[in-house]
């Protein structure tokens, strides 16, 4: 088994510190010291492409820029990198979503991947005019994906369901190839939708035992549907030549936070209806309860798995922290559980990409877990930008 790697495009801004915001937090809560210009995002995309990453996740929500428009521009700034575009079914019609995907695929063949985000934040959904409850959102998502799949097969669709209605919908051009669907969700309502429609099931970075349970859960449901599903995981990374340097960097990220910022972020995340978000919060809850979160190692919830990012960021809240060898070990451990795709990020995203690409990827290539891109990686060892060692 060889692994696919994706990086992340911070369309809300970037920083040398943790950028708060995301799922469950207010619009405008996410901002960074570096503006998310097309020029800056392009530098990240091109670096990911040079290192052989398959794609780059681009988020969706009121706290970031629009993923479709941003990636359409970035596709002209890169050559091979695919874009894992996050979008919310129900905020646009399934016909329009299918058409947008077909158009993107026509202009950038094979470079569109779709991350289906059902939405777990009712206050944010209402800002978009969506008043369905959680169960209703998943039911609508199921209808939505049924229609989109049929349209991509070239069918003319008339559908009158509980949440969606359309008549004689058809696409003038079919996507070739059909974009794979990435889908995440930890609730009982999410499982059947993932089993029926997902090509890749994504989980946030939980300890290996919890991830193994999720893989078994979705695999069993998919088998019942006569389908097979690939599995992916969403993590941050802090990787250095030496383990102590990586943990020093994690400590620096913590030192930049104050109690008020953490408390405010957690109050916002408490109102999320997302089961996955609740599981993320639980990972650092004990350290917060005893006021011990100031020590980076107190948030190490499994070997080299650190829950510090989730103190102020919604969504993915854990990072792999350690030496390049240790991070490679943890990736191999997740791969042994059935994880085949890794969606990674770090602060800042450009520098941390170089640390991972130059430090960890070669070790995964040596283990046969990653296929080295055509040609030698020597060019990367002399890249024009090299990150400074953490102080």
N, C-alpha and C positions, 0 to 999 in steps of 0.2 A: 504494500500500500504506500503510495506517495501522497504527500499532503499539499493542500492549496493554502496559500497565505494571501490575506487581504490587509490593507492598511486602512486608515480612517482620515477623512477630510474634515477638519474643524471649521465648518462654515459659519461659526459664531465667533471666531477669533481664536488665537493661540497665545500661549504664554510659557514661561519657564516655571510657572506654578500651576497648580490644579485650577482649571477653569470651571467654576460652579455652573449650575443650570442643568437643563435637561428634563427628563421625564418628571412630572409632578411639580416642577418649579415654574415661577412666573416668567412670562415673556420679558425679555430684556435682562434676565438674571445672568445669562451667559455672556461674558465679554472677555476679551483678552488684550494683552499688550501689543499683539500683532493683528492688524486688520486682515480679515479673510478675503483679500483681494484675489482676483483671478491669477495675478502674477505669483502670489505666494502659494496659493493652492496648486498652481501648475508645477511649482518647484517640488512640492511634495509628491504630486502624481508622477512626475518624470523620474524622481528618485525611486519610487516604488516600482515603476516599470523597469528601470535599469537593474534593480535587484531581483527581478523575476517574480514579483508579486502578481497574483492573478487579477485582483481588483482592488477597489477602494470604496468602503462604505461611506455614503453621504446621508446624514441624518434628516429627519423630518420633524416639524413641530413649530410652534410659535416662537421658540427660543433660538431658531437658526434660520438661515436663508433657505429659499426653495431649492430642493434637491434636483428636480428635473432641469430647471433653467441653468443651474450652476454646472451640472455635469455635461449638459449639451455644449456649453462653452469650453469646458475642459477637454472634451473629446477631440477638439481641434488642436489642443496644446500637447497631445500625447499621441502615441501610435498604436500601442497594443493593449494598454491597461483597460480592463473592464470597469464599469461603475456599478456598484451595488446600491441602487437608488431606493431609499426608503420612501414609502408612500402609504397613505391611509385610505383603504377602501371605504366608499360611502361619501367621501368628501367631493369626489367627482364620479361621474357615471361610469359603469363598467365599459361601455362602448368607447368613451373618450379615453379611458386608461389603456384599453387594448390598442386603440389607434395611436396614442402617444408612444407606446412601446414599439409598435410596428414601424413608426416613423424613425424613432431613434435607431432601431436595428437596421433600417435601410441605409442610414447615413454612417453608422458605425457598426458594421456587421459583427456579431459575436461579442460585442463589448457592453451589453446591457444585462445586468442581473437585477432582480427585483426583490426588495425586502418588504414584506407585507407587515404593516404595523396596525394592528386592530385598534389600538388606543386604550390606555388604562387610566386616563386623567379626565374625569367628567367636566371639570371647569375649563380645561383646554378644548375639549371637544365642543362645548357650548360656544366657545369663542368662534369656532368655525361654523356654527349653526347646527350642530349635531346634538340632539337631546336624547338619544337612545341610551338605555342602561347597558351594563356590561354584557349580559346575556344577549340582549338585542344586537349589540355590535358584532358579536361572534356569529350570530345567526345571519346577519346581513353580510358579513365577510364571506361566509360559506356560499351564499347566493351569488355574490359578486364574483368570486373566483370560478364558480361553475360557468357563469356567463362568459367571462374572459377566456377561459380555456376553450369553450365552444367556438368563440369568434376566432381564436388563433388556429383552430382546426379548419377554418374556412366555412363554417356553418352560418346560415342566416338564422338569427335568434329572435324569437318572440318569447318573452318571459314576463309572467305576472306572479310575483311571489309576495311573501309577507312584507318585504322591505323594498323591493326593487321592481320596477315595471319598465319594459321597453318593447318596441315592436319593430320587426323586420330589420334588425340591426345586422350589418355585415361590413366587413373591412375591404377596402379597395386593394390593399397590399398586405400580405401575411408576413409576420416576422420570420426570418430565416437566418440563424436558428431561433427557435422559440426561447425567450428568456426564461431561465430557471427561476423558480419561486423560492425565496428564503422566508422562513416563518418561525417566530418564537412565541412562547406563551407557556406559563406554568400552571394555569388553572384547569379545572376539569372541563370547562367549555372550550379551551384551546386545543386540547389533545385530538379530538375527532376531526377538527378542521385541518390541523397539521397533517394527520394521517391520510386524509383524502386528497389534499392539494399540494403539500410542500414537497419540493425536490430536496431542500436542505432544511433541517430543523436546527435552529440556533438556540443555544442557551447562554446566559450570562455566566461568568466564571465563578462557579461554586467549587467546593472541595471535590476531589475525585469521586468519593463515594456517592455524593449527591448527584453528580453528573452521570455516573453509571446508572443510577435509578431512573433518571430522565430518559437516557438512551433506551433502556429496557422498556419503559412505559410507551414511548412513541413507536419503537420498533414493533411491539406487540400489536398496537392499534393499527399500524400500517399493514402488517401481515394480515390482519383481519379484513383489510380493504383490498388484499391482493397486490399490495404495492411494497416497494422498498424505498427507504429514505436515507439520504446521507446526513451526517451530523456535523455541526460546526459550533464553535465557542467564541465568545466575545470577551476579550481581555485587554487590559493595558499591560505595558512592559516597562521595567526599569532594569536594564542589563548593562553590566560593566565588566572590565577585564578581571576585577576582583570582587568577590561577594561583598566585602566590607564597604567598597565604594558605592555599590548599588544601594545598600541599606543606608549609607550616609545621604544619598540623594533622596531616598524616601523620607528620611528624617527632615531634610530641608523643606520638602513639600509640606510636611506637617507643621513645621515651625512657622510657615507663612500664614497659617490659619489662626483665627482667634475664636474664643468660645461663642461669641455672638453670631459669627458667620455660620459656624457649625449648627448651632441651635436653630437659627432661622431656616437653614436648608432642611434640617430634619423635620421641622414643623410642616414645611411644604410637602415633603415626601410622605408624611403620615397620611395625607388625604388621598394619596393615590389608590385606585382600585386594583392596581396591577399586583397579582400574586407574586410575580417575579421580583417586583420592586420591594415587596414585603420581605422576601427571602434575602435580598441584598442588604436591607436594613438590619435584619437579624444577625448578619455576619459580624457587624461591629457593635451591636447593641450592648453586649456585656462590658466591653471596654469603655463605652460612653457612660454606662450606668455607674461605674465606680470611678469615673473621671480619670481613667488611665490611658486615654487615647493619645496623649502627648508623646508617648514612647512608641516609635515606629514598630518595634518588635511585638508590642502588645496587640497589634492588629494583624499579626501573622496567624491566619486561621487554619493553615495547612502548610506543609513545607514549601517555602518560597511563594506562597499565595497570600497577598496583602490586601486588606479591606479598607485601606486609608482613603482611596479615591472616593468611595461612596459616602464619606462624611459630608461632602458638599456637592457631589454630582449625582444626578439621577441617572437611571439606567445602569450601564456597566459600571460597577463600583470596585472591582478587584484588579490587582496587577500581579504579574509574575515578577518577583524581585530576586536578583542574585547574579552570580557570575554567568558568563555565556554558557559554560558547561551546565550549571544548575538549571538555567532556563531551558536549555535543550533537553535536559532530563525530564523536566516537568511536561514539556510538550510531548515527548515520547510517551510519558505516562498517560496523558489524555488520549493520545493516538491509540494506545493499547486498549482503551475503553470503547473505541469506535469513532472518535472524533477525527474527521478528515479535513476540516477547513477551520482555519484560525483567523479571526478578524481582530487585528491588533491596533494599538495606538499608544501614545506616550507624550509626555510634556517636556519640551516642545515637540511637536509631531515631526518636524524635519530632522532635528538632531537625534531624537530617539530612533527614528527610522534607520539612520546611519549606524547607530550603535548595534541595533538588531541585525541589520543587513550584513555588516562587516564582522560581527562577533558571533551571532547565533546561527545564521543560515549556513555558513560553511560547515559547522559541526553537524547540522542536520543532513547536509549533503553527504558527509562522510558516513553517516549512519544509514544512508539509503532511503531516508524519509522525504527528501526533496530532490527533484531533478534539477541539476545545475543548468541555468539558461545557456544557450549556445555561446561558445567562446569561454575564455578564461575570466575568472572574477578578479584578475589582477588589476583591471582598470578601476575597480572600486577601492582597492587599497590605496590608490593615488587620487581619490576623488577630490575635487576642488574645495569641498567643504568638509571639515573634520570637526566633530564636537570637542569641546574642552572637557577635561577630566573634572568631575564634580569636586568642589572645594569643601 
